[in-house]
Amino acid sequence: MKSFRWPALLLAGVAASCFLFPAVRAADDKKDDKKIDPFDQSGVPLEVEPTDAKAIKVVLVAGRASHSAGDHEFFAGTAIIANLLKQTEGVYPVMARDGWPKNPKIFEGAKAVVFYMDGGGGHPILQKDHREVVQKLVDQGVGFVNIHYAVEYPKKDSEPVLNWLGGYYETGFSTNPHWVADFKTLADHPIARGVKPFNIKDEWYFNIRFTPEMKGVTPILKATPPDNVRNTAAAKEFKGREEIVAWAYQREKNDGRSFGFTGGHTHKNWGDENFRRLVTNAILWSAHVEVPKDGAKVALDPEELQKNLDRKGK
């Protein structure tokens, strides 16, 4: 009897597999068909107020689509920053898009505001009544953070900007090349907690225009660029000089804190743990949140770098 049972069982197994395996493959194929659309931004909550009155509210404003794919991914980058901030207990990030909130009242109660967007002459902060809104926030001691292009302002607006940020990118004076910055040492500052020396290629601006005698300014990231990327006459005067590419600013009024960060052109750089921890630490510091001794939690699934992108073509 045994000699007939095994062939029978094998035949039954083969027959079952004819029905089962195609079904499994079909299910897998169906799963693959549901791949995440990298340009679908609908899952990012926008301008949603915290329900907990004790929450530490941080407002993040992403700029409009800019540059080519993979660069100036302001929306996707800001969404990543929001998710990083959520990893600190009690912090509630509120995100807005396109350079300014649809409801400006979203700024009310914020402990810090973060702007990651195109700057220069078309800077959203300088449009309409936005300047007055920012001035009011600064006067209240709210943290003020500018990332990448957002640190660039016209020279004619230098007086209020220096009071807000402590430094800014000045066209014709500062320079904005792409280069590998090697951060061999880090500042003795809460913003640098848990951040290890690192090097990374980005569009690191330098020769920044700072407050006279750098009053209130603490350099956070410094590196020495190759002299061949000193693209303005002013920058060429200091060949071989170590340059400041990120800084903290302790404002005189109401214990306000600001942070300028010139990196952030290249979206994939958010995949670097030290890069994103430094920025997250800085936002927390600007909001008067105690930065943990080992730095903020900044876990990131690499797949997040391929989500919420702006549709810019190839």
N, C-alpha and C positions, 0 to 999 in steps of 0.2 A: 504493500500500500504506500509506503513512504516514497518508493521510486516514482510514483505517479503524482504525488502531492506537490513536490517542488516545482516541476514544470508548470503545473496548474497555477501555483501562486505567482510564478514569474510572469506568466501570461496575463494574469489579472493585474499585476503591477504595471506592466507595459500598457495595458488597456487604460488603466486609470490615469497614467501619465499623459496619455494622448489628450485627455480632457483637462487635467489639472495644470500641467506646465504651460499650455497656451494661455490659460486663464491668468496665471501668475505673471507671464510676460505681458499680457494685455494690461494688467494692473500697473506694472512697472512703466509701460509705455504711457499710460494715462497720467501717471505721476510726473513723468518727464515733460508731458505736454503742459503741465501747470507750473512751469518754471517762472520764477519771479521776474516781472517786468522791471528792469533797472530804472526805468523812467516813471514808474508809478509812484507818485508822491502823496497819494490820497490817504495813506495810512499814518501820516505824520499829523498829530493834533496841533492845531494852530490857534493861538490866542485863547487858550483855555485857562481860566482862573483857577488857582488852588482852592480846594474846599476847606482845607485846614487853615484856620486863622493864624496858627503858629508857624506855618511853613515859611521857609526862607525863599522868597521869590526872586528868581533871576530871569530877566527878560532878554531873549536872544533874537536879534534881528538879522535875517539873511538877505543878501542883496539879490538883484535880478540876475538872470542868466548872463554869463560873461565869458569871453574867450572860447577856446576850443575844448573838446571833450577831455576830461581828466584834469583840467586847470580851472581855477576859480569856480569850483563846485560849491558855491556858497550855501545852497539849500541843503545838499547832502552833508556837507561838512558841519553845518549848524545843527542838523539833526543828530549827527554823531556826538557833538559836544553836549547836546541836551541829554542824550542817553548816558554819557559819562557823568554828568552832574547828578543824575538820578541815583547813582551808586553811593552818594554821600547822604546819609540819613538826615531827613528834615529839609533837604533842598528840593525846591520845586521849580524846574525850568519852564518858562512860558515862551514859546517860539512864534515869531511873526515872519512874514516873507516880503519880498519885493521892495526892500529898503526902508519900509516904515509900516507900523501896525495899521490895520484898517480902523481899529479902535484905539486911539492914542491913550485912552484911559487905562489901557493895559499896563502902562508904566507906573501907575499909582501903587504904592506899597512895595515897589521893587527895592531890593537891597543892592543890586548891581544890574547894569545894562551892558550888553555885549553887541558890537556891530562888526559883522563880517561881510564886506561888500566892496564894490568899487568906490573909490574916493575921487580926489582931485577936484576940478571945477564943478563937476556934477554930483558932488558928495550929497547923499540924501539928507545928512544932518544939516546942511546949509540951505535946504530948500524951504520955502513957505515959512511957517512959524516953527519949524523943527529946531532951529537954533535956540529959540527961547525955551522950548521944552527941555532941551538938554541942559541949558544953563540952570534952569530950575532944579533939575535932578542933581546936578553937581553941587548947587548951593545947599541942597538938603543932605549932602554927604553920601549920596548913592555912588557905588562903585562904577567906574567907567572904563570899559575895555574895548580896544580897537585891534582888529586882526587883519593883517596883510594890507591890501590896497586901502583899507579904511583909515590907515594912519597917514594917508596923503591928503593934504589940504592946501589951498592956495595961500601964497605968502601974505596976501592982504588980510587973511583971517588969522594970522599967527597969534595975535594977542589973546583972543578967547581960547584958542586951541591949546596954547602953551599952558594956560591956567587949567584947562580940562585934563590934558594928557601928559604934560611935562616935556613933550617932544613930538615932532612930526616930520614926515617926509616932505621936503621942500623941493619942488621942481627946479632943475637947473643947479641945485646945490647938492642934494642927496643923489644917490644912484641906486639902480635896481637890477643888477646882473644876476644871472643864474650861476651858482657856484656851490661847491661842497664845503660847508662850514664844519670845522672840526672843533667841537666844544670840549676842550681838554680839562677845563676847571669850571666849577659852577659857583655862583654867588652864595654867600652865607646868608640865606634869606628863606623864609617859609615857602616861597614859590618854588624853590629848588629842592624841597624835601622829597626824598625818594627818587630823584632824577640822577641818573648816572651819566658820566661823560659819554657823549655820542657824536657822531658825524652824519650829516645828511645833506643831500643836494636840494636846494629850493631857490626861489627868487628872494634871496635875503637882501633887503634894503640896508644901506648903511650911509654914513656921513649924515646922520639925522640932525636936525636943528633942535637943540635942547634949550631949556631955560638957562638964563645967564648963570655961569659958574655951576651949572647942573644942580641948582638948588632944588632939593626934594627928590632928585632922581637917583635911583640905584640901578646900575647895570645888572641885568640878570643873565643874559647870554652874550658872550664876546668870542670872536674868532678873527683870524687874520686872513683876509681874502688875497688872492693873487693880484699883483699890481696891474695886470693887464685887464682887469675888470673894473678898474677905477675910471668910470666913464664920464665924469664931470671934472672941470678944471679944479673945483674946490676939493674933490676927493683925491685928485692926483697929487695934491700938495702933501699928502701924508702917506707916502709909499711905505709899506711894511708895517703900518700901524694896525694894532688890534682894534676891531670895530665892534660897536654895540649894535646888536640886532633885536634885542628885547630888553625892556626896562620896566621897572616899577616906579610909580610916582606917588609920593605922599603929599597930598594937597594940604595947603595951610588951613583952609576953611573946613570946619565940621569934621575933621579927621577923615576926610575923603581919600579914597585910594583909587589909583588908575594903573592900567597896564597896557603897554604897547608891544605888539608882537608882529614882526615883519614877515615871518614865514607864513605858509598856508596857501601858496600859489598852487602847489602840486598836491592833488587830493590824496594820492596813495600814501603821503607822508603821515596821515592820521593812523596808519598802521604801525608806526613806530611808537612803542610804549613810552619812551622818554619824552618824545615830542608831545604826545597828547597828555601825559601827566603834568608836564610843565604848564601847559595852557589851562588845564583843569584846576591845578593848584592856584594859579594866578586869579582865576575867576572867583574861586572860593575866598581867597585872601582879599580881593577887592570888595567882596560882600561881607567882610568881617567874620567869616567862618574860620574857625581854627583848622589849620591844615594839619592832618595827622603827621606824626614824626616820620613815618615811612612814605608819606605822600598820599594823595587821593587814590581811591580805587578807580581803575580805568580799564576794566576788562572790555575786550572788543572782539567779536566774531569777525574774522577777515571778510566774510560774505557781506558785512555791513558796508564795506567800501564800494560794493557794486549795487547799492540801493539808493533810491531817491535822487538820482542824477538828473541834471537838466538835459532836455532834449536839444542837442547842439549839432547833430549830424556826426560824421565820422571824425 
